[in-house]
Amino acid sequence: MDLMLKMAFLNILRNNRRSIITVLAIIFGCVSLIVYGGYVEAMYEGLRESTIRSQLGHIQIFKKGFNEFGHVEPEKYLLTNNDVHRINQIMAEQSEVEIITRRLNFNGLVSNGKTSTAVMGVGINAEEESLLSSYVNIEEGEDLFPDDLDGGLVGKGLAESLNLKVGDWVTLLAATADGGMNAVDISVKGIITTISSEYDKRLIRANLPHIQNLMYTDSVSRMVILLKETELTDEFRNRLVKIFEDENLNFEVKTWSELTQFYHKVVEMFDSQFLFIKIIVMVIVVLSIANTMIMAVMERTREIGTIRALGNTRSEILFLFITESIYLGLIGGILGIVIGMAASKGITAAEIIMPPPPGSSTGFPIRIFVVPRFLWQSMVLGLVAAVFSSIYPAIKAARLKIVDALRFV
């Protein structure tokens, strides 16, 4: 056994040209999976964090029934001052909470005096929101401050459609909490962009007291929580649900994942693409290695005949060729991991800026994460591909007749 292992290792050194071609094919497969997988993982992380820190937060708390019936009878499903106070008390005892803020969401019409368009507005606590919505970019003007009582921020798309500039005034019309109509004037303090260009075409943010005056209410539609780590979301959500149930509080809890469909559709699409790329890479690597292994059998026919004539069995010939492929798979996998990690870090360090993807309003730098599971997956893929592609050539070599092999020219 030891002799066959040594022979296999010496054979891959002796046939260095074939070995280099085989190893390069494995390296190509490993690097492809590591780099693309790291790119997808970085994109998931960027999309997740930008969604959380520009729109949703990690956790949102509503009056129970708000998401189902709030659009029909909004006044019945708002959080009162007592509700907000009790939620703040509970959150003060939770070490995972970084920020908690109030929001009052509404739909309405905004007019510049000549043109009107539908908007999705939100009344915010300016000081807290500036920390929570760190992924909201201010394109023009300045951020909203608590003393800007009648100030507001408008999405870039909305500003373009109404030809708004910083300092302009608009009139905002919306339904009140009891079903009536009311209007207020808002001064444009800044023009902003979020992760979604479509959202920016309808977005307007204003200070919470001004929107409460607009809607004739002192209540809010939700409490938004930003945690210290995204990974804490599910555990924290389950704990909150239990606390609310134990205290018989009439609240419901939603995570950012439950509130966004776009993120899950993007993940589903790229997971499908990644599986397809894995299959293509596997086929390329297998065919490349199989081709070199078949050539190896043809070139070493007399050598195989000599080994058989010295008393080695067919199973030992089969073992010899498969062992060679295992060595090549291990060498190629290790080199592929090293080169893949270097390529990932190099591309990230280059800070290449990609154009905005469909539905987004801003470009982003290419980042490629070094993900441990892709490292060992690429290693396993290279090894499996090498062994799998060597099976047929190895069987073919083992079945050669000694006499025919020795006569082969």
C-alpha positions as CSV (number, residue, x, y, z in Angstrom):
1,M,0.0,0.0,0.0
2,D,2.8,2.4,0.9
3,L,4.5,1.6,-2.3
4,M,1.4,2.4,-4.4
5,L,1.0,5.7,-2.5
6,K,4.6,6.7,-3.2
7,M,4.3,5.7,-6.9
8,A,1.1,7.8,-7.3
9,F,2.8,10.8,-5.8
10,L,6.0,10.3,-8.0
11,N,3.8,9.9,-11.1
12,I,2.1,13.3,-10.6
13,L,5.6,14.9,-10.2
14,R,7.0,13.0,-13.2
15,N,4.1,13.9,-15.5
16,N,4.3,17.6,-14.5
17,R,2.7,19.0,-17.6
18,R,-0.5,16.9,-17.2
19,S,-0.5,17.5,-13.5
20,I,-0.2,21.3,-13.9
21,I,-3.2,21.3,-16.4
22,T,-5.3,19.2,-14.0
23,V,-4.4,21.3,-10.9
24,L,-5.2,24.6,-12.9
25,A,-8.6,23.2,-13.7
26,I,-9.3,22.5,-10.1
27,I,-7.9,25.9,-9.0
28,F,-10.2,27.6,-11.6
29,G,-13.2,25.8,-10.1
30,C,-12.3,26.6,-6.5
31,V,-11.5,30.3,-7.1
32,S,-14.7,30.7,-9.1
33,L,-16.9,29.4,-6.3
34,I,-15.0,31.3,-3.5
35,V,-15.1,34.6,-5.3
36,Y,-18.7,34.4,-6.6
37,G,-19.9,33.0,-3.3
38,G,-18.2,35.7,-1.4
39,Y,-19.6,38.4,-3.7
40,V,-23.2,37.0,-3.3
41,E,-22.7,36.9,0.5
42,A,-21.5,40.4,0.6
43,M,-24.4,41.6,-1.5
44,Y,-26.8,39.8,0.8
45,E,-25.2,41.5,3.8
46,G,-25.3,44.9,2.1
47,L,-28.9,44.6,1.0
48,R,-30.0,43.4,4.4
49,E,-28.2,46.2,6.4
50,S,-29.4,48.9,4.0
51,T,-33.0,47.7,4.2
52,I,-32.7,47.6,8.0
53,R,-30.9,51.0,8.4
54,S,-32.9,52.9,5.8
55,Q,-36.4,51.7,6.2
56,L,-37.4,48.9,8.6
57,G,-35.1,48.7,11.6
58,H,-34.6,45.2,13.1
59,I,-37.9,45.0,14.9
60,Q,-41.3,46.8,14.6
61,I,-44.0,46.8,17.3
62,F,-47.6,47.4,16.3
63,K,-51.0,47.4,18.0
64,K,-52.3,43.9,17.5
65,G,-54.4,43.8,14.2
66,F,-52.7,46.9,12.7
67,N,-51.2,45.0,9.7
68,E,-54.5,43.3,9.0
69,F,-57.1,46.0,9.7
70,G,-55.2,49.2,10.2
71,H,-55.9,50.4,6.7
72,V,-59.6,50.2,7.2
73,E,-60.0,51.6,10.8
74,P,-56.6,53.2,11.5
75,E,-57.8,55.0,14.6
76,K,-58.4,51.7,16.4
77,Y,-55.0,50.3,15.7
78,L,-52.6,53.1,16.7
79,L,-50.2,52.9,19.7
80,T,-51.3,55.4,22.4
81,N,-49.0,57.3,24.7
82,N,-49.5,54.7,27.4
83,D,-48.6,52.0,25.0
84,V,-45.4,53.8,23.9
85,H,-44.5,54.5,27.5
86,R,-44.8,50.8,28.5
87,I,-42.9,49.6,25.4
88,N,-40.1,52.1,26.3
89,Q,-40.0,50.7,29.8
90,I,-39.6,47.2,28.6
91,M,-36.9,48.2,26.0
92,A,-34.9,50.0,28.7
93,E,-34.4,46.6,30.3
94,Q,-33.1,44.9,27.2
95,S,-29.3,45.2,26.7
96,E,-29.5,44.3,22.9
97,V,-31.5,47.5,22.1
98,E,-29.4,50.3,20.5
99,I,-32.2,52.7,19.4
100,I,-36.0,52.7,19.7
101,T,-38.1,55.4,18.0
102,R,-41.7,56.2,17.1
103,R,-43.1,56.5,13.6
104,L,-46.5,57.6,12.3
105,N,-47.0,56.3,8.7
106,F,-49.6,57.7,6.3
107,N,-50.6,57.9,2.7
108,G,-51.6,61.2,1.1
109,L,-51.1,63.8,-1.6
110,V,-48.4,66.4,-1.9
111,S,-48.6,69.5,-4.1
112,N,-46.2,72.1,-5.2
113,G,-49.1,74.4,-6.2
114,K,-49.3,73.2,-9.8
115,T,-48.9,69.4,-9.6
116,S,-50.0,66.8,-7.1
117,T,-48.8,63.3,-6.6
118,A,-49.4,60.4,-4.1
119,V,-46.9,59.9,-1.3
120,M,-46.1,57.4,1.4
121,G,-45.1,59.6,4.3
122,V,-43.8,59.0,7.8
123,G,-43.6,61.2,10.8
124,I,-40.4,60.7,12.6
125,N,-38.4,61.6,15.7
126,A,-35.6,63.4,13.9
127,E,-32.9,62.9,16.5
128,E,-33.4,59.2,16.9
129,E,-34.1,58.6,13.3
130,S,-30.9,60.1,12.1
131,L,-29.1,57.4,14.1
132,L,-31.4,54.5,13.0
133,S,-31.6,55.5,9.3
134,S,-27.8,55.7,8.8
135,Y,-28.2,54.3,5.2
136,V,-30.4,57.2,4.1
137,N,-28.3,59.5,2.0
138,I,-28.8,63.3,1.9
139,E,-28.3,64.3,-1.7
140,E,-29.0,68.0,-1.2
141,G,-29.7,70.2,1.8
142,E,-29.4,69.0,5.4
143,D,-30.8,66.4,7.7
144,L,-34.0,67.1,9.6
145,F,-33.7,68.5,13.2
146,P,-36.2,68.4,16.0
147,D,-36.6,72.2,15.9
148,D,-37.5,72.1,12.2
149,L,-41.2,71.9,13.2
150,D,-42.6,72.3,9.7
151,G,-39.6,70.9,7.9
152,G,-39.4,67.7,5.8
153,L,-37.2,65.4,3.7
154,V,-38.4,64.3,0.3
155,G,-37.2,61.4,-1.8
156,K,-35.0,62.3,-4.8
157,G,-37.5,60.8,-7.3
158,L,-40.4,62.8,-5.7
159,A,-38.3,66.0,-5.8
160,E,-37.6,65.4,-9.5
161,S,-41.2,64.7,-10.4
162,L,-42.4,67.9,-8.6
163,N,-39.3,70.0,-9.6
164,L,-38.6,70.6,-5.9
165,K,-35.5,72.2,-4.5
166,V,-34.2,72.8,-1.0
167,G,-36.2,75.7,0.6
168,D,-39.3,75.1,-1.4
169,W,-42.7,74.7,0.3
170,V,-45.2,72.0,-0.5
171,T,-48.7,71.3,0.8
172,L,-49.4,67.8,2.2
173,L,-53.0,66.5,2.3
174,A,-53.8,63.3,4.2
175,A,-56.7,61.5,6.0
176,T,-56.9,62.1,9.7
177,A,-57.1,59.3,12.2
178,D,-60.9,59.7,12.5
179,G,-61.4,59.6,8.7
180,G,-61.5,63.3,7.9
181,M,-59.1,65.3,5.7
182,N,-56.5,67.8,6.7
183,A,-53.6,69.7,5.1
184,V,-50.3,71.2,6.3
185,D,-47.4,73.0,4.6
186,I,-43.9,71.6,4.7
187,S,-40.6,73.2,4.0
188,V,-38.2,71.0,2.0
189,K,-35.0,70.8,4.2
190,G,-33.3,68.0,2.3
191,I,-33.5,65.6,-0.7
192,I,-32.7,62.0,0.2
193,T,-32.2,58.6,-1.3
194,T,-32.7,55.2,0.2
195,I,-32.0,51.7,-1.1
196,S,-35.0,51.8,-3.5
197,S,-35.5,54.3,-6.2
198,E,-39.2,53.4,-6.5
199,Y,-39.6,54.1,-2.8
200,D,-37.9,57.5,-3.3
201,K,-40.5,58.5,-5.8
202,R,-43.2,58.5,-3.1
203,L,-41.2,59.2,0.1
204,I,-41.6,62.2,2.4
205,R,-40.4,62.4,6.0
206,A,-41.4,65.1,8.5
207,N,-41.2,65.7,12.2
208,L,-43.6,63.6,14.2
209,P,-45.5,66.4,16.0
210,H,-46.2,68.1,12.6
211,I,-47.7,64.8,11.2
212,Q,-49.6,64.2,14.4
213,N,-51.2,67.7,13.9
214,L,-52.0,66.7,10.3
215,M,-53.7,63.5,11.4
216,Y,-55.4,64.9,14.6
217,T,-53.8,62.3,16.8
218,D,-51.1,62.0,19.5
219,S,-50.7,58.3,18.8
220,V,-48.2,56.5,16.5
221,S,-48.5,53.6,14.1
222,R,-45.4,51.7,15.2
223,M,-42.3,51.5,17.3
224,V,-39.1,50.7,15.5
225,I,-36.1,49.1,17.2
226,L,-32.5,48.9,16.0
227,L,-30.5,46.2,17.7
228,K,-26.8,46.1,18.3
229,E,-26.4,43.1,16.0
230,T,-28.6,41.8,13.2
231,E,-27.9,38.2,14.3
232,L,-29.9,38.9,17.6
233,T,-33.1,39.6,15.7
234,D,-34.9,36.3,15.9
235,E,-34.0,35.5,19.5
236,F,-35.0,39.1,20.6
237,R,-38.3,38.8,18.7
238,N,-39.2,35.6,20.5
239,R,-38.4,37.1,23.9
240,L,-40.5,40.2,23.2
241,V,-43.5,38.0,22.1
242,K,-43.2,36.1,25.4
243,I,-42.9,39.3,27.5
244,F,-46.0,40.7,25.8
245,E,-48.0,37.5,26.3
246,D,-47.0,37.2,29.9
247,E,-48.1,40.8,30.6
248,N,-51.3,40.5,28.4
249,L,-50.2,43.4,26.2
250,N,-52.1,43.8,23.0
251,F,-49.0,44.2,20.7
252,E,-47.6,42.3,17.8
253,V,-44.0,42.0,16.8
254,K,-42.6,41.9,13.2
255,T,-39.0,41.4,12.2
256,W,-37.4,43.1,9.2
257,S,-37.4,39.8,7.4
258,E,-41.2,39.5,7.8
259,L,-41.7,43.0,6.5
260,T,-39.7,42.8,3.3
261,Q,-40.4,40.6,0.3
262,F,-37.8,42.2,-2.0
263,Y,-34.9,40.9,0.0
264,H,-36.1,37.3,-0.1
265,K,-36.8,37.5,-3.8
266,V,-33.2,38.7,-4.4
267,V,-31.8,35.9,-2.2
268,E,-33.9,33.3,-4.0
269,M,-32.7,34.6,-7.4
270,F,-29.0,34.6,-6.5
271,D,-29.2,31.2,-4.8
272,S,-30.6,29.8,-8.0
273,Q,-27.8,31.5,-10.0
274,F,-25.2,30.2,-7.6
275,L,-26.4,26.6,-7.9
276,F,-26.4,27.0,-11.7
277,I,-22.8,28.3,-11.6
278,K,-21.8,25.4,-9.3
279,I,-23.1,22.9,-11.9
280,I,-21.3,24.6,-14.8
281,V,-18.0,24.8,-12.9
282,M,-18.3,21.2,-11.8
283,V,-18.9,20.1,-15.4
284,I,-15.9,22.1,-16.7
285,V,-13.6,20.8,-14.1
286,V,-14.7,17.2,-14.5
287,L,-14.4,17.3,-18.3
288,S,-10.9,18.9,-18.0
289,I,-9.6,16.4,-15.6
290,A,-11.2,13.4,-17.4
291,N,-9.5,14.5,-20.6
292,T,-6.1,14.7,-19.0
293,M,-6.6,11.4,-17.2
294,I,-7.6,9.6,-20.4
295,M,-4.5,11.0,-22.1
296,A,-2.5,9.7,-19.2
297,V,-3.8,6.2,-19.7
298,M,-3.0,6.3,-23.4
299,E,0.5,7.6,-22.8
300,R,1.2,5.2,-20.0
301,T,-0.2,2.0,-21.5
302,R,3.2,0.2,-21.7
303,E,3.9,1.4,-18.1
304,I,0.6,-0.1,-17.0
305,G,1.4,-3.4,-18.8
306,T,4.8,-3.5,-17.0
307,I,3.3,-2.9,-13.6
308,R,0.7,-5.7,-14.3
309,A,3.5,-8.1,-15.5
310,L,5.3,-7.5,-12.2
311,G,2.3,-9.0,-10.4
312,N,0.1,-6.0,-9.5
313,T,-3.6,-6.7,-9.7
314,R,-6.3,-4.7,-11.5
315,S,-7.6,-3.3,-8.3
316,E,-4.1,-2.0,-7.5
317,I,-3.9,-0.2,-10.9
318,L,-7.4,1.3,-10.2
319,F,-6.2,2.4,-6.8
320,L,-3.0,3.9,-8.3
321,F,-4.9,6.2,-10.7
322,I,-7.6,7.2,-8.2
323,T,-4.8,8.0,-5.6
324,E,-3.1,10.2,-8.2
325,S,-6.4,12.1,-8.7
326,I,-6.8,12.5,-4.9
327,Y,-3.3,14.0,-4.7
328,L,-4.2,16.4,-7.6
329,G,-7.5,17.2,-6.0
330,L,-5.9,18.1,-2.7
331,I,-3.1,20.1,-4.2
332,G,-5.5,22.0,-6.5
333,G,-8.0,22.5,-3.7
334,I,-5.5,23.9,-1.3
335,L,-4.0,26.2,-3.9
336,G,-7.5,27.2,-5.0
337,I,-8.4,28.2,-1.5
338,V,-5.2,30.3,-1.1
339,I,-5.7,32.0,-4.5
340,G,-9.4,32.5,-3.9
341,M,-8.9,34.2,-0.6
342,A,-6.2,36.4,-2.1
343,A,-8.4,37.3,-5.1
344,S,-11.3,38.1,-2.8
345,K,-9.3,40.4,-0.6
346,G,-7.6,42.0,-3.6
347,I,-10.9,42.8,-5.4
348,T,-12.4,44.2,-2.2
349,A,-9.3,46.4,-1.6
350,A,-9.6,47.8,-5.2
351,E,-12.9,49.4,-4.3
352,I,-14.4,49.0,-7.8
353,I,-17.7,50.8,-7.9
354,M,-20.7,49.0,-9.5
355,P,-23.6,50.9,-11.2
356,P,-26.9,51.0,-9.3
357,P,-28.8,47.6,-9.6
358,P,-32.4,47.6,-10.9
359,G,-34.7,49.3,-8.4
360,S,-31.8,50.9,-6.5
361,S,-30.8,54.6,-6.5
362,T,-27.1,54.4,-5.7
363,G,-24.0,52.4,-6.9
364,F,-21.9,50.3,-4.5
365,P,-18.3,49.2,-4.2
366,I,-17.6,45.5,-4.9
367,R,-17.0,43.6,-1.7
368,I,-16.1,39.9,-1.6
369,F,-16.3,38.2,1.8
370,V,-14.1,35.2,2.6
371,V,-16.8,32.8,3.7
372,P,-15.6,29.6,5.5
373,R,-18.3,27.4,4.2
374,F,-17.3,28.3,0.6
375,L,-13.7,27.5,1.3
376,W,-14.4,23.9,2.4
377,Q,-17.1,23.5,-0.2
378,S,-14.7,24.4,-3.0
379,M,-12.1,22.0,-1.5
380,V,-14.6,19.2,-1.5
381,L,-15.8,20.1,-5.0
382,G,-12.2,20.0,-6.3
383,L,-11.5,16.7,-4.6
384,V,-14.8,15.1,-5.7
385,A,-14.4,16.3,-9.3
386,A,-10.9,14.9,-9.5
387,V,-11.9,11.5,-8.1
388,F,-15.1,11.3,-10.1
389,S,-13.5,12.3,-13.4
390,S,-10.7,9.7,-12.9
391,I,-13.0,6.7,-12.3
392,Y,-13.6,5.9,-16.0
393,P,-9.9,6.3,-17.0
394,A,-8.8,4.3,-14.0
395,I,-11.2,1.4,-14.9
396,K,-10.0,1.6,-18.5
397,A,-6.4,1.3,-17.3
398,A,-7.2,-1.6,-15.0
399,R,-8.9,-3.6,-17.7
400,L,-6.0,-3.4,-20.1
401,K,-4.6,-6.9,-21.0
402,I,-0.9,-7.3,-20.1
403,V,0.1,-8.5,-23.5
404,D,-1.8,-5.8,-25.4
405,A,-0.4,-3.2,-23.1
406,L,3.2,-4.3,-23.5
407,R,2.8,-4.3,-27.3
408,F,1.3,-0.8,-27.4
409,V,3.4,1.7,-29.3
